[in-house]
């Protein structure tokens, strides 16, 4: 997924940096295919009270233009709204 979504440079910092980055997200969501392959991902950074930033919405190219990204984005927005952010 990293190569096809222009995240190539992220692993140059090391797998632990990527892991820490994802673990420190306020909220994240993944989308899987029927074959249990990750095909999409999105995450939110937030202080949990006032501000939130949707910083990633990634869909594998072969799954784009099927509404998956739109649905993922809506779920991220709903999560923020449910927390009054």
Residue frames as qw, qx, qy, qz and C-alpha x, y, z in Angstrom:
[[0.000, 0.887, 0.462, 0.000, 0.00, 0.00, 0.00],
 [0.344, -0.742, 0.062, 0.572, 2.81, 2.42, 0.85],
 [0.369, -0.139, 0.553, 0.734, 4.37, 2.33, -2.61],
 [0.144, 0.496, 0.705, 0.486, 1.10, 2.81, -4.50],
 [0.173, -0.883, -0.436, -0.026, -0.03, 5.77, -2.40],
 [0.341, 0.731, -0.153, 0.571, 3.12, 7.92, -2.51],
 [0.620, -0.760, 0.144, -0.132, 4.15, 7.19, 1.09],
 [0.860, 0.303, -0.293, 0.287, 7.49, 5.81, -0.13],
 [0.260, 0.593, -0.429, 0.630, 9.62, 8.13, 2.02],
 [0.634, -0.608, 0.109, -0.465, 7.86, 7.28, 5.26],
 [0.973, -0.199, -0.065, 0.097, 9.73, 4.01, 5.77],
 [0.549, 0.542, -0.310, 0.555, 13.05, 5.82, 5.37],
 [0.275, -0.653, 0.351, -0.613, 12.50, 7.04, 8.94],
 [0.073, 0.175, -0.944, 0.272, 12.16, 3.44, 10.10],
 [0.436, -0.374, -0.760, -0.304, 9.28, 1.14, 10.88],
 [0.336, -0.436, -0.632, 0.545, 9.21, 2.28, 14.52],
 [0.033, 0.192, 0.018, -0.981, 8.55, 5.88, 13.40],
 [0.401, -0.161, -0.586, -0.685, 5.64, 4.72, 11.26],
 [0.481, -0.376, -0.787, 0.088, 4.31, 2.59, 14.10],
 [0.230, -0.355, -0.449, 0.787, 4.61, 5.45, 16.62],
 [0.161, 0.040, -0.230, -0.959, 2.93, 7.84, 14.22],
 [0.486, -0.268, -0.666, -0.499, -0.06, 5.56, 13.75],
 [0.475, -0.383, -0.725, 0.321, -0.31, 4.70, 17.45],
 [0.167, -0.314, -0.309, 0.882, -0.36, 8.40, 18.35],
 [0.198, -0.289, -0.494, -0.796, -3.29, 9.10, 16.06],
 [0.413, -0.056, 0.436, -0.797, -6.49, 10.06, 17.87],
 [0.770, 0.258, 0.471, -0.343, -8.55, 7.82, 15.63],
 [0.128, 0.407, -0.730, -0.534, -7.83, 5.62, 12.63],
 [0.805, 0.244, 0.394, -0.370, -9.84, 3.30, 10.46],
 [0.106, -0.333, 0.820, 0.454, -8.83, 0.66, 7.93],
 [0.790, 0.324, 0.031, -0.520, -10.79, -0.87, 5.09],
 [0.374, -0.293, 0.863, 0.169, -10.22, -4.48, 4.06],
 [0.515, 0.204, -0.586, -0.591, -11.07, -6.45, 0.94],
 [0.920, -0.135, -0.043, -0.366, -12.97, -9.74, 1.06],
 [0.851, 0.223, -0.395, 0.265, -9.55, -11.40, 0.92],
 [0.638, -0.717, -0.132, 0.249, -8.58, -9.57, 4.14],
 [0.579, 0.186, 0.073, 0.790, -6.11, -7.29, 2.32],
 [0.108, -0.695, -0.259, 0.662, -5.92, -3.70, 3.55],
 [0.413, 0.514, 0.505, 0.558, -7.20, -1.49, 0.74],
 [0.012, -0.778, -0.138, -0.613, -7.83, 1.78, 2.54],
 [0.546, -0.348, -0.469, 0.600, -6.83, 3.76, 5.58],
 [0.007, -0.766, -0.103, -0.634, -7.64, 7.06, 7.20],
 [0.555, -0.346, -0.524, 0.544, -6.70, 8.80, 10.42],
 [0.143, -0.899, -0.159, -0.383, -7.36, 11.85, 12.55],
 [0.453, 0.042, -0.457, 0.764, -4.99, 13.81, 14.76],
 [0.327, -0.743, -0.298, -0.502, -6.77, 15.64, 17.57],
 [0.010, 0.359, -0.593, 0.721, -6.45, 17.15, 21.01],
 [0.237, -0.312, -0.915, 0.093, -9.71, 15.35, 21.78],
 [0.053, -0.580, -0.534, 0.613, -11.51, 18.53, 22.76],
 [0.198, 0.756, 0.087, -0.618, -11.43, 21.38, 20.25],
 [0.362, 0.690, -0.436, -0.451, -9.47, 20.59, 17.12],
 [0.811, 0.014, 0.577, 0.100, -9.02, 17.69, 14.75],
 [0.244, 0.652, -0.502, -0.513, -7.11, 17.22, 11.53],
 [0.928, 0.228, 0.292, -0.045, -7.88, 14.50, 9.03],
 [0.123, -0.756, 0.527, 0.367, -4.36, 13.88, 7.81],
 [0.050, -0.242, 0.897, 0.367, -4.64, 10.68, 5.76],
 [0.788, 0.314, 0.339, -0.407, -7.22, 9.14, 3.48],
 [0.033, 0.484, -0.790, -0.374, -5.53, 6.47, 1.39],
 [0.863, 0.235, 0.332, -0.299, -7.16, 3.99, -0.99],
 [0.533, -0.162, 0.694, 0.457, -5.26, 1.54, -3.17],
 [0.188, 0.344, -0.389, -0.834, -5.47, 2.72, -6.77],
 [0.205, -0.092, -0.887, -0.403, -7.35, -0.35, -8.00],
 [0.154, -0.542, -0.796, 0.220, -10.11, 0.33, -5.42],
 [0.008, -0.336, -0.099, 0.937, -10.43, 4.06, -6.10],
 [0.344, 0.074, -0.350, -0.868, -13.56, 5.56, -7.66],
 [0.425, -0.281, -0.842, -0.177, -15.87, 3.10, -5.92],
 [0.448, -0.708, -0.153, -0.523, -16.94, 5.38, -3.07],
 [0.793, -0.275, -0.424, 0.339, -14.64, 3.75, -0.52],
 [0.384, 0.115, -0.225, 0.888, -12.67, 6.95, 0.14],
 [0.294, -0.455, -0.142, -0.828, -15.85, 8.99, 0.48],
 [0.771, -0.473, -0.375, -0.204, -17.29, 6.53, 2.98],
 [0.711, -0.138, -0.370, 0.582, -14.04, 6.41, 4.92],
 [0.148, 0.279, -0.099, 0.944, -13.90, 10.22, 5.04],
 [0.513, -0.514, -0.248, -0.641, -17.51, 10.37, 6.24],
 [0.811, -0.392, -0.417, 0.120, -16.70, 7.94, 9.07],
 [0.522, 0.016, -0.285, 0.804, -13.75, 10.11, 10.15],
 [0.130, -0.378, -0.052, -0.915, -15.95, 13.22, 10.14],
 [0.680, -0.492, -0.379, -0.390, -18.72, 11.44, 12.04],
 [0.734, -0.235, -0.456, 0.444, -16.25, 10.31, 14.71],
 [0.254, 0.123, -0.191, 0.940, -15.19, 13.94, 15.22],
 [0.380, -0.409, -0.212, -0.802, -18.78, 15.19, 15.31],
 [0.754, -0.415, -0.498, -0.106, -19.75, 12.49, 17.83],
 [0.632, -0.299, -0.349, 0.624, -17.04, 13.89, 20.11],
 [0.024, -0.957, -0.260, 0.130, -18.21, 17.47, 19.51],
 [0.442, -0.457, 0.344, 0.691, -15.01, 18.35, 17.68]]
